[in-house]
Amino acid sequence: MCAHHLKPLPGSAAAGSPSLAANRRSDDLVPERFYRDLISGMRNGVIVIRRDGTLVAINDAAYASLDMLPGSADVGRPIATVLADVPEMVRVLDGAFGSDPLPNRAEVKLAHTGRSIGFTLSLVRDPLGLITGAALFFRDLTRVEQLEERERLRDRLAALGEMAAAIAHEVKNPLAGIEVMAGLLKRRLSDNPEAQTMLADIIGEAKMANAIVMEVLDFVRPVRLQVEDVEVAELVQDSLHMADSLVPRGNVAVSVDVPEDLPPVQGDGHQLRQVFTNLLTNALEALGGEGRLIVQATALDRLPFPATPDHPQGPGVEVTVLDDGPGIPEAMRERIFNPFFTTKPRGSGLGLAIVRKVVDAHEGRIEVQPGLDGSGTCFRLLLPLAPSLEQVPVRLPDDGAPGGPRPR
């Protein structure tokens, strides 16, 4: 059984035991405040409870990892009351007094925040070996898992990219030959309307196939960001002009509400323009020349991302692209970012997959929701002002931190 024999805090019931006469002298040298400061200063979350389930100690890192506000009156209250919003952690602590062996470097997922928490559980015993409480040491592994998943995705895309590049090379050459030969034949048969129509279709299909090959290459190619300060208002206007050149606006009423004084976003301006051009083009295509399209942007003091002691929530920008078109059925919303999923008759299904890939590279988030008046579509983008933009995830050393690293 994994148990830590901790010296009781000065003034506790166990400190009055006759067998602690020798330890009392050392307790006099180390004031109780030192122990409190020790727990408070730990970067990992710490929760200590008594055998009856009352809270003895909890530090700020624990509050932050569990997305809770610190409460000065929490000590002495039942742990089930203090952690009422995180019943998963209550169950972990309740299991401390009936588990053998205790979990070490285990993991639990919190339902209300989606965070992954790695933890180690230890028992507190008195000098006679009797269990008097339990201590939970934990940390938020959400960031670690995101970096690991990003690394795995990069590895998969690198392998897929090599294969796609080889296939694209073999496919593009025949496509170019088909297009050239069809063009030559079209000029020779200029007096044959039926042949002209068929050859025009051949050339169009060859161009479409070549465009799909290029989109596949764009999707599997690793994202390389040329980071600069990007003005959101300018970004939206440029993207709207580009979308207008690709899809006729018709009678669509376009409204842009993007303050000029929005703080700039650090990112790749070219790739972010591709993101917004894709979203605006999709909206114009869905509207078919009739309806409303609204682009809004606002600054946020704190993005609604999971915060950790090492990566606190920071400021960012929220941009929404709304329309009142036919919308996306709820059953399809979870799939629209999947590669090769499309509802268009001639779509490749890679546009939104590339959009999410670029947004992820900027450490942002994109969501799809119902649009205007419950109909249509709303794409919501959240971009941090100053993402860390780690290009290579850092593997954490095996330093005995709770919950990690874990074997793969």
BELNORCOR-V744078 format. One line per field, one symbol per residue. phi: phi as a letter, one per 30 degrees, with the letter a starting at -180 (. if undefined). psi: psi as a letter, one per 30 degrees, with the letter a starting at -180 (. if undefined). burial: + if it has 9 or more other C-alpha atoms within 8 Angstrom, else -. A space follows every 10 residues. Layout:
phi=???
psi=???
burial=???
This chain:
phi=.dbcdcddde jddddddedc dddddddddc deeddddddd dddddbbbbd ddjddcaacd ddeddchbde bdcddjdddd ddcddbdddd ddddddcbca dddbhcbbcd ddbidcccbb cbccbdedid dcabbccabd cedddddddd dddddddddd dddddddddd dddddddddd ddddddddcd cceddedddd dddddddddd ddeddddddd dedcccdadc dddddddddd dddddcbedi cddcbcbbed cdddcdacdd dddddddddd dedddddijb kbbbcbbadb dbddcecbed bddbdabcbb ccbcddicee dcddcdcdei cacddbddic edddeddddd ddicbbbcbd cdhicibbcc cbbddbddhd dbecddddci deiadcdc
psi=kjkkjkklkk flefffkffg eefeeeeffj leeeeeeeee fkflkkkkll fggkkekkle eeeeeghlkk jfgekflkef eehefifeee eeeefeggkj lkkkhlkkkk effglkkklk klkkllffgk kfakkkkllj geeeeeeeee eeeeeeeeee eeeeeeeeef eeeeeeeeee eeeeeeefhf gjeeeeeeee eeeeeeeeee eeeeeeeeef kkkjkjklkk keeeeeeeee eeeefekkeb gkjkkjijkf gkklkjajee eeeeeeeeee eeeeeefhfk akkkklklkk ekkhlkklef ilkllakkkk jklhaflkke ffeffffkkg klgkeglfgf efeeeeeeee fghakklkll bkhflakjkj kjkkeilehk fjkkkkligg kkflllk.
burial=-+-------+ ----+----+ ---+--+--- +---+---++ -+-+++++++ +-++++++++ +++++----- ----+-++++ --+--+++-+ --++-+---- -+-+++++++ ----++++++ ++++++---- ++++++++++ ++----++-+ +--+--++-+ +--++--+-- -+--++-++- -++-++--+- ----++--++ -++--++-++ -++++++-++ +-------++ +++-++-+++ -+++--+--- -+-----+-- -+-++++++- ++++++++++ +-+++++-++ ++++++++++ --+---+++- --++++++++ ++++++++-- --+--+++-- +------+++ ++++++++++ ++++++-+++ ++--++++++ +++++----- --+------- -+++----
